[in-house]
Amino acid sequence: MRSGAGTTTAISFSVDSATQITAVSPAEPAGTMLITVTTAGGTSNGISYTYA
């Protein structure tokens, strides 16, 4: 998992199923960032996440 401009990597993650992961990210400043997941098959379309 990467957030922002691809500069922040998840602290940890687990694969819950073929279509779901759980990730823990480091603290970020308040605001909305684009979250992506990268695998051997490529990078996902991003989803917006708002840090409060």
PQR file with spaces between the fields and no chain letter, atoms N, CA, C, O and H, PARSE charges and radii, in Angstrom:
ATOM       1  N    MET     1       0.842   -1.159    0.000 -0.4000 1.5000
ATOM       2  CA   MET     1       0.000    0.000    0.000 -0.0000 2.0000
ATOM       3  C    MET     1       0.892    1.228    0.000  0.5500 1.7000
ATOM       4  O    MET     1       1.866    1.302    0.750 -0.5500 1.4000
ATOM       5  N    ARG     2       0.557    2.174   -0.834 -0.4000 1.5000
ATOM       6  CA   ARG     2       1.263    3.455   -0.846 -0.0000 2.0000
ATOM       7  C    ARG     2       0.224    4.568   -0.797  0.5500 1.7000
ATOM       8  O    ARG     2      -0.882    4.440   -1.322 -0.5500 1.4000
ATOM       9  H    ARG     2      -0.234    2.114   -1.443  0.4000 1.0000
ATOM      10  N    SER     3       0.612    5.654   -0.156 -0.4000 1.5000
ATOM      11  CA   SER     3      -0.296    6.793   -0.085 -0.0000 2.0000
ATOM      12  C    SER     3       0.397    8.040   -0.599  0.5500 1.7000
ATOM      13  O    SER     3       1.616    8.074   -0.766 -0.5500 1.4000
ATOM      14  H    SER     3       1.511    5.758    0.270  0.4000 1.0000
ATOM      15  N    GLY     4      -0.397    9.049   -0.841 -0.4000 1.5000
ATOM      16  CA   GLY     4       0.148   10.310   -1.324 -0.0000 2.0000
ATOM      17  C    GLY     4       0.750   10.163   -2.706  0.5500 1.7000
ATOM      18  O    GLY     4       0.141    9.581   -3.603 -0.5500 1.4000
ATOM      19  H    GLY     4      -1.387    9.021   -0.705  0.4000 1.0000
ATOM      20  N    ALA     5       1.940   10.690   -2.870 -0.4000 1.5000
ATOM      21  CA   ALA     5       2.615   10.640   -4.169 -0.0000 2.0000
ATOM      22  C    ALA     5       3.441    9.366   -4.277  0.5500 1.7000
ATOM      23  O    ALA     5       4.452    9.343   -4.978 -0.5500 1.4000
ATOM      24  H    ALA     5       2.435   11.163   -2.141  0.4000 1.0000
ATOM      25  N    GLY     6       3.022    8.308   -3.592 -0.4000 1.5000
ATOM      26  CA   GLY     6       3.758    7.056   -3.645 -0.0000 2.0000
ATOM      27  C    GLY     6       4.970    7.040   -2.749  0.5500 1.7000
ATOM      28  O    GLY     6       5.885    6.241   -2.950 -0.5500 1.4000
ATOM      29  H    GLY     6       2.200    8.327   -3.022  0.4000 1.0000
ATOM      30  N    THR     7       4.986    7.918   -1.757 -0.4000 1.5000
ATOM      31  CA   THR     7       6.160    8.040   -0.907 -0.0000 2.0000
ATOM      32  C    THR     7       6.012    7.365    0.445  0.5500 1.7000
ATOM      33  O    THR     7       7.008    7.192    1.148 -0.5500 1.4000
ATOM      34  H    THR     7       4.243    8.566   -1.594  0.4000 1.0000
ATOM      35  N    THR     8       4.820    6.983    0.828 -0.4000 1.5000
ATOM      36  CA   THR     8       4.591    6.360    2.126 -0.0000 2.0000
ATOM      37  C    THR     8       4.174    4.917    1.928  0.5500 1.7000
ATOM      38  O    THR     8       3.226    4.634    1.195 -0.5500 1.4000
ATOM      39  H    THR     8       4.011    7.123    0.258  0.4000 1.0000
ATOM      40  N    THR     9       4.876    4.008    2.576 -0.4000 1.5000
ATOM      41  CA   THR     9       4.583    2.582    2.463 -0.0000 2.0000
ATOM      42  C    THR     9       3.950    2.093    3.756  0.5500 1.7000
ATOM      43  O    THR     9       4.285    2.584    4.834 -0.5500 1.4000
ATOM      44  H    THR     9       5.645    4.238    3.171  0.4000 1.0000
ATOM      45  N    ALA    10       3.050    1.142    3.661 -0.4000 1.5000
ATOM      46  CA   ALA    10       2.386    0.585    4.846 -0.0000 2.0000
ATOM      47  C    ALA    10       3.412    0.042    5.835  0.5500 1.7000
ATOM      48  O    ALA    10       4.431   -0.526    5.441 -0.5500 1.4000
ATOM      49  H    ALA    10       2.778    0.744    2.785  0.4000 1.0000
ATOM      50  N    ILE    11       3.132    0.223    7.120 -0.4000 1.5000
ATOM      51  CA   ILE    11       3.969   -0.333    8.180 -0.0000 2.0000
ATOM      52  C    ILE    11       3.834   -1.849    8.190  0.5500 1.7000
ATOM      53  O    ILE    11       4.816   -2.575    8.349 -0.5500 1.4000
ATOM      54  H    ILE    11       2.304    0.685    7.440  0.4000 1.0000
ATOM      55  N    SER    12       2.606   -2.310    8.018 -0.4000 1.5000
ATOM      56  CA   SER    12       2.338   -3.745    7.956 -0.0000 2.0000
ATOM      57  C    SER    12       1.064   -3.967    7.148  0.5500 1.7000
ATOM      58  O    SER    12       0.265   -3.051    6.956 -0.5500 1.4000
ATOM      59  H    SER    12       1.808   -1.721    7.889  0.4000 1.0000
ATOM      60  N    PHE    13       0.892   -5.201    6.681 -0.4000 1.5000
ATOM      61  CA   PHE    13      -0.351   -5.538    5.983 -0.0000 2.0000
ATOM      62  C    PHE    13      -0.589   -7.034    6.091  0.5500 1.7000
ATOM      63  O    PHE    13       0.332   -7.811    6.339 -0.5500 1.4000
ATOM      64  H    PHE    13       1.542   -5.945    6.837  0.4000 1.0000
ATOM      65  N    SER    14      -1.835   -7.419    5.901 -0.4000 1.5000
ATOM      66  CA   SER    14      -2.187   -8.836    5.845 -0.0000 2.0000
ATOM      67  C    SER    14      -3.154   -9.045    4.687  0.5500 1.7000
ATOM      68  O    SER    14      -3.955   -8.167    4.367 -0.5500 1.4000
ATOM      69  H    SER    14      -2.584   -6.788    5.699  0.4000 1.0000
ATOM      70  N    VAL    15      -3.072  -10.202    4.070 -0.4000 1.5000
ATOM      71  CA   VAL    15      -3.978  -10.552    2.986 -0.0000 2.0000
ATOM      72  C    VAL    15      -5.147  -11.291    3.610  0.5500 1.7000
ATOM      73  O    VAL    15      -4.988  -12.393    4.134 -0.5500 1.4000
ATOM      74  H    VAL    15      -2.421  -10.915    4.329  0.4000 1.0000
ATOM      75  N    ASP    16      -6.329  -10.675    3.551 -0.4000 1.5000
ATOM      76  CA   ASP    16      -7.525  -11.247    4.164 -0.0000 2.0000
ATOM      77  C    ASP    16      -8.235  -12.217    3.228  0.5500 1.7000
ATOM      78  O    ASP    16      -8.817  -13.205    3.677 -0.5500 1.4000
ATOM      79  H    ASP    16      -6.458   -9.780    3.124  0.4000 1.0000
ATOM      80  N    SER    17      -8.188  -11.938    1.936 -0.4000 1.5000
ATOM      81  CA   SER    17      -8.827  -12.795    0.940 -0.0000 2.0000
ATOM      82  C    SER    17      -8.256  -12.418   -0.421  0.5500 1.7000
ATOM      83  O    SER    17      -7.357  -11.582   -0.512 -0.5500 1.4000
ATOM      84  H    SER    17      -7.716  -11.136    1.572  0.4000 1.0000
ATOM      85  N    ALA    18      -8.771  -13.025   -1.460 -0.4000 1.5000
ATOM      86  CA   ALA    18      -8.305  -12.726   -2.815 -0.0000 2.0000
ATOM      87  C    ALA    18      -8.642  -11.301   -3.243  0.5500 1.7000
ATOM      88  O    ALA    18      -8.061  -10.788   -4.198 -0.5500 1.4000
ATOM      89  H    ALA    18      -9.501  -13.705   -1.386  0.4000 1.0000
ATOM      90  N    THR    19      -9.578  -10.658   -2.542 -0.4000 1.5000
ATOM      91  CA   THR    19     -10.004   -9.312   -2.935 -0.0000 2.0000
ATOM      92  C    THR    19      -9.880   -8.282   -1.818  0.5500 1.7000
ATOM      93  O    THR    19     -10.337   -7.150   -1.978 -0.5500 1.4000
ATOM      94  H    THR    19     -10.051  -11.075   -1.766  0.4000 1.0000
ATOM      95  N    GLN    20      -9.272   -8.647   -0.690 -0.4000 1.5000
ATOM      96  CA   GLN    20      -9.211   -7.704    0.435 -0.0000 2.0000
ATOM      97  C    GLN    20      -7.893   -7.818    1.182  0.5500 1.7000
ATOM      98  O    GLN    20      -7.403   -8.917    1.438 -0.5500 1.4000
ATOM      99  H    GLN    20      -8.901   -9.566   -0.560  0.4000 1.0000
ATOM     100  N    ILE    21      -7.320   -6.657    1.533 -0.4000 1.5000
ATOM     101  CA   ILE    21      -6.162   -6.608    2.412 -0.0000 2.0000
ATOM     102  C    ILE    21      -6.465   -5.647    3.553  0.5500 1.7000
ATOM     103  O    ILE    21      -7.358   -4.805    3.453 -0.5500 1.4000
ATOM     104  H    ILE    21      -7.719   -5.763    1.325  0.4000 1.0000
ATOM     105  N    THR    22      -5.711   -5.783    4.635 -0.4000 1.5000
ATOM     106  CA   THR    22      -5.759   -4.830    5.734 -0.0000 2.0000
ATOM     107  C    THR    22      -4.355   -4.270    5.878  0.5500 1.7000
ATOM     108  O    THR    22      -3.389   -5.027    5.966 -0.5500 1.4000
ATOM     109  H    THR    22      -4.986   -6.467    4.716  0.4000 1.0000
ATOM     110  N    ALA    23      -4.235   -2.956    5.901 -0.4000 1.5000
ATOM     111  CA   ALA    23      -2.920   -2.327    5.989 -0.0000 2.0000
ATOM     112  C    ALA    23      -2.908   -1.280    7.091  0.5500 1.7000
ATOM     113  O    ALA    23      -3.921   -0.642    7.378 -0.5500 1.4000
ATOM     114  H    ALA    23      -5.020   -2.340    5.829  0.4000 1.0000
ATOM     115  N    VAL    24      -1.739   -1.118    7.703 -0.4000 1.5000
ATOM     116  CA   VAL    24      -1.530   -0.091    8.721 -0.0000 2.0000
ATOM     117  C    VAL    24      -0.527    0.906    8.157  0.5500 1.7000
ATOM     118  O    VAL    24       0.585    0.541    7.777 -0.5500 1.4000
ATOM     119  H    VAL    24      -0.916   -1.636    7.470  0.4000 1.0000
ATOM     120  N    SER    25      -0.934    2.164    8.107 -0.4000 1.5000
ATOM     121  CA   SER    25      -0.033    3.188    7.568 -0.0000 2.0000
ATOM     122  C    SER    25       0.509    4.052    8.695  0.5500 1.7000
ATOM     123  O    SER    25      -0.109    4.162    9.754 -0.5500 1.4000
ATOM     124  H    SER    25      -1.837    2.461    8.415  0.4000 1.0000
ATOM     125  N    PRO    26       1.664    4.665    8.465 -0.5600 1.5000
ATOM     126  CA   PRO    26       2.189    5.592    9.461  0.2800 2.0000
ATOM     127  C    PRO    26       1.315    6.842    9.536  0.5500 1.7000
ATOM     128  O    PRO    26       0.504    7.092    8.645 -0.5500 1.4000
ATOM     129  N    ALA    27       1.479    7.609   10.582 -0.4000 1.5000
ATOM     130  CA   ALA    27       0.719    8.854   10.737 -0.0000 2.0000
ATOM     131  C    ALA    27       0.998    9.776    9.559  0.5500 1.7000
ATOM     132  O    ALA    27       2.124    9.848    9.067 -0.5500 1.4000
ATOM     133  H    ALA    27       2.137    7.406   11.307  0.4000 1.0000
ATOM     134  N    GLU    28      -0.014   10.466    9.121 -0.4000 1.5000
ATOM     135  CA   GLU    28       0.091   11.411    8.013 -0.0000 2.0000
ATOM     136  C    GLU    28      -0.573   12.718    8.433  0.5500 1.7000
ATOM     137  O    GLU    28      -1.426   12.716    9.320 -0.5500 1.4000
ATOM     138  H    GLU    28      -0.929   10.408    9.520  0.4000 1.0000
ATOM     139  N    PRO    29      -0.195   13.832    7.811 -0.5600 1.5000
ATOM     140  CA   PRO    29      -0.897   15.086    8.084  0.2800 2.0000
ATOM     141  C    PRO    29      -2.353   14.986    7.617  0.5500 1.7000
ATOM     142  O    PRO    29      -2.673   14.207    6.719 -0.5500 1.4000
ATOM     143  N    ALA    30      -3.221   15.777    8.232 -0.4000 1.5000
ATOM     144  CA   ALA    30      -4.627   15.774    7.846 -0.0000 2.0000
ATOM     145  C    ALA    30      -4.771   16.108    6.369  0.5500 1.7000
ATOM     146  O    ALA    30      -4.057   16.961    5.839 -0.5500 1.4000
ATOM     147  H    ALA    30      -2.961   16.410    8.962  0.4000 1.0000
ATOM     148  N    GLY    31      -5.697   15.431    5.715 -0.4000 1.5000
ATOM     149  CA   GLY    31      -5.954   15.681    4.298 -0.0000 2.0000
ATOM     150  C    GLY    31      -6.322   14.405    3.579  0.5500 1.7000
ATOM     151  O    GLY    31      -6.290   13.323    4.165 -0.5500 1.4000
ATOM     152  H    GLY    31      -6.276   14.739    6.145  0.4000 1.0000
ATOM     153  N    THR    32      -6.671   14.525    2.313 -0.4000 1.5000
ATOM     154  CA   THR    32      -7.075   13.388    1.500 -0.0000 2.0000
ATOM     155  C    THR    32      -5.902   12.929    0.646  0.5500 1.7000
ATOM     156  O    THR    32      -5.209   13.738    0.029 -0.5500 1.4000
ATOM     157  H    THR    32      -6.697   15.404    1.837  0.4000 1.0000
ATOM     158  N    MET    33      -5.691   11.619    0.623 -0.4000 1.5000
ATOM     159  CA   MET    33      -4.609   11.040   -0.169 -0.0000 2.0000
ATOM     160  C    MET    33      -5.155    9.909   -1.021  0.5500 1.7000
ATOM     161  O    MET    33      -6.200    9.333   -0.716 -0.5500 1.4000
ATOM     162  H    MET    33      -6.253   10.962    1.124  0.4000 1.0000
ATOM     163  N    LEU    34      -4.447    9.601   -2.080 -0.4000 1.5000
ATOM     164  CA   LEU    34      -4.784    8.494   -2.951 -0.0000 2.0000
ATOM     165  C    LEU    34      -4.039    7.259   -2.467  0.5500 1.7000
ATOM     166  O    LEU    34      -2.816    7.291   -2.336 -0.5500 1.4000
ATOM     167  H    LEU    34      -3.599   10.069   -2.328  0.4000 1.0000
ATOM     168  N    ILE    35      -4.753    6.176   -2.202 -0.4000 1.5000
ATOM     169  CA   ILE    35      -4.159    4.935   -1.724 -0.0000 2.0000
ATOM     170  C    ILE    35      -4.143    3.937   -2.878  0.5500 1.7000
ATOM     171  O    ILE    35      -5.163    3.731   -3.536 -0.5500 1.4000
ATOM     172  H    ILE    35      -5.747    6.150   -2.309  0.4000 1.0000
ATOM     173  N    THR    36      -2.979    3.312   -3.126 -0.4000 1.5000
ATOM     174  CA   THR    36      -2.856    2.304   -4.171 -0.0000 2.0000
ATOM     175  C    THR    36      -2.207    1.050   -3.613  0.5500 1.7000
ATOM     176  O    THR    36      -1.543    1.093   -2.578 -0.5500 1.4000
ATOM     177  H    THR    36      -2.151    3.480   -2.591  0.4000 1.0000
ATOM     178  N    VAL    37      -2.397   -0.046   -4.291 -0.4000 1.5000
ATOM     179  CA   VAL    37      -1.764   -1.318   -3.949 -0.0000 2.0000
ATOM     180  C    VAL    37      -0.993   -1.789   -5.171  0.5500 1.7000
ATOM     181  O    VAL    37      -1.519   -1.785   -6.284 -0.5500 1.4000
ATOM     182  H    VAL    37      -2.937   -0.081   -5.132  0.4000 1.0000
ATOM     183  N    THR    38       0.256   -2.196   -4.963 -0.4000 1.5000
ATOM     184  CA   THR    38       1.088   -2.671   -6.057 -0.0000 2.0000
ATOM     185  C    THR    38       1.421   -4.142   -5.860  0.5500 1.7000
ATOM     186  O    THR    38       1.870   -4.548   -4.788 -0.5500 1.4000
ATOM     187  H    THR    38       0.683   -2.199   -4.059  0.4000 1.0000
ATOM     188  N    THR    39       1.198   -4.934   -6.896 -0.4000 1.5000
ATOM     189  CA   THR    39       1.518   -6.362   -6.869 -0.0000 2.0000
ATOM     190  C    THR    39       2.368   -6.674   -8.102  0.5500 1.7000
ATOM     191  O    THR    39       2.679   -5.780   -8.889 -0.5500 1.4000
ATOM     192  H    THR    39       0.833   -4.605   -7.766  0.4000 1.0000
ATOM     193  N    ALA    40       2.736   -7.929   -8.264 -0.4000 1.5000
ATOM     194  CA   ALA    40       3.486   -8.338   -9.452 -0.0000 2.0000
ATOM     195  C    ALA    40       2.694   -8.052  -10.726  0.5500 1.7000
ATOM     196  O    ALA    40       3.279   -7.871  -11.794 -0.5500 1.4000
ATOM     197  H    ALA    40       2.483   -8.656   -7.625  0.4000 1.0000
ATOM     198  N    GLY    41       1.358   -8.010  -10.614 -0.4000 1.5000
ATOM     199  CA   GLY    41       0.498   -7.763  -11.759 -0.0000 2.0000
ATOM     200  C    GLY    41       0.300   -6.296  -12.096  0.5500 1.7000
ATOM     201  O    GLY    41      -0.321   -5.978  -13.110 -0.5500 1.4000
ATOM     202  H    GLY    41       0.883   -8.157   -9.746  0.4000 1.0000
ATOM     203  N    GLY    42       0.811   -5.399  -11.273 -0.4000 1.5000
ATOM     204  CA   GLY    42       0.668   -3.968  -11.538 -0.0000 2.0000
ATOM     205  C    GLY    42       0.153   -3.213  -10.329  0.5500 1.7000
ATOM     206  O    GLY    42       0.104   -3.741   -9.218 -0.5500 1.4000
ATOM     207  H    GLY    42       1.316   -5.658  -10.449  0.4000 1.0000
ATOM     208  N    THR    43      -0.226   -1.979  -10.564 -0.4000 1.5000
ATOM     209  CA   THR    43      -0.709   -1.090   -9.499 -0.0000 2.0000
ATOM     210  C    THR    43      -2.203   -0.875   -9.653  0.5500 1.7000
ATOM     211  O    THR    43      -2.708   -0.672  -10.757 -0.5500 1.4000
ATOM     212  H    THR    43      -0.187   -1.550  -11.467  0.4000 1.0000
ATOM     213  N    SER    44      -2.905   -0.925   -8.524 -0.4000 1.5000
ATOM     214  CA   SER    44      -4.357   -0.757   -8.533 -0.0000 2.0000
ATOM     215  C    SER    44      -4.740    0.670   -8.880  0.5500 1.7000
ATOM     216  O    SER    44      -3.922    1.586   -8.794 -0.5500 1.4000
ATOM     217  H    SER    44      -2.495   -1.090   -7.627  0.4000 1.0000
ATOM     218  N    ASN    45      -5.997    0.849   -9.276 -0.4000 1.5000
ATOM     219  CA   ASN    45      -6.566    2.184   -9.346 -0.0000 2.0000
ATOM     220  C    ASN    45      -6.618    2.684   -7.906  0.5500 1.7000
ATOM     221  O    ASN    45      -6.906    1.907   -6.995 -0.5500 1.4000
ATOM     222  H    ASN    45      -6.662    0.105   -9.346  0.4000 1.0000
ATOM     223  N    GLY    46      -6.356    3.915   -7.695 -0.4000 1.5000
ATOM     224  CA   GLY    46      -6.344    4.445   -6.327 -0.0000 2.0000
ATOM     225  C    GLY    46      -7.736    4.687   -5.781  0.5500 1.7000
ATOM     226  O    GLY    46      -8.705    4.855   -6.521 -0.5500 1.4000
ATOM     227  H    GLY    46      -6.122    4.547   -8.434  0.4000 1.0000
ATOM     228  N    ILE    47      -7.802    4.698   -4.453 -0.4000 1.5000
ATOM     229  CA   ILE    47      -9.020    5.132   -3.764 -0.0000 2.0000
ATOM     230  C    ILE    47      -8.624    6.263   -2.833  0.5500 1.7000
ATOM     231  O    ILE    47      -7.516    6.281   -2.298 -0.5500 1.4000
ATOM     232  H    ILE    47      -7.015    4.562   -3.851  0.4000 1.0000
ATOM     233  N    SER    48      -9.527    7.197   -2.646 -0.4000 1.5000
ATOM     234  CA   SER    48      -9.257    8.324   -1.761 -0.0000 2.0000
ATOM     235  C    SER    48      -9.480    7.933   -0.312  0.5500 1.7000
ATOM     236  O    SER    48     -10.438    7.231    0.011 -0.5500 1.4000
ATOM     237  H    SER    48     -10.428    7.183   -3.081  0.4000 1.0000
ATOM     238  N    TYR    49      -8.602    8.385    0.547 -0.4000 1.5000
ATOM     239  CA   TYR    49      -8.731    8.171    1.985 -0.0000 2.0000
ATOM     240  C    TYR    49      -8.424    9.498    2.656  0.5500 1.7000
ATOM     241  O    TYR    49      -7.457   10.170    2.298 -0.5500 1.4000
ATOM     242  H    TYR    49      -7.824    8.956    0.284  0.4000 1.0000
ATOM     243  N    THR    50      -9.245    9.879    3.633 -0.4000 1.5000
ATOM     244  CA   THR    50      -9.053   11.152    4.323 -0.0000 2.0000
ATOM     245  C    THR    50      -8.515   10.919    5.717  0.5500 1.7000
ATOM     246  O    THR    50      -9.164   10.288    6.551 -0.5500 1.4000
ATOM     247  H    THR    50     -10.031    9.333    3.925  0.4000 1.0000
ATOM     248  N    TYR    51      -7.317   11.437    5.963 -0.4000 1.5000
ATOM     249  CA   TYR    51      -6.738   11.434    7.305 -0.0000 2.0000
ATOM     250  C    TYR    51      -7.313   12.638    8.046  0.5500 1.7000
ATOM     251  O    TYR    51      -7.364   13.742    7.505 -0.5500 1.4000
ATOM     252  H    TYR    51      -6.790   11.950    5.285  0.4000 1.0000
ATOM     253  N    ALA    52      -7.737   12.422    9.263 -0.4000 1.5000
ATOM     254  CA   ALA    52      -8.315   13.533   10.042 -0.0000 2.0000
ATOM     255  C    ALA    52      -7.340   14.025   11.088  0.5500 1.7000
ATOM     256  O    ALA    52      -7.653   14.952   11.836 -0.5500 1.4000
ATOM     257  H    ALA    52      -7.696   11.525    9.703  0.4000 1.0000
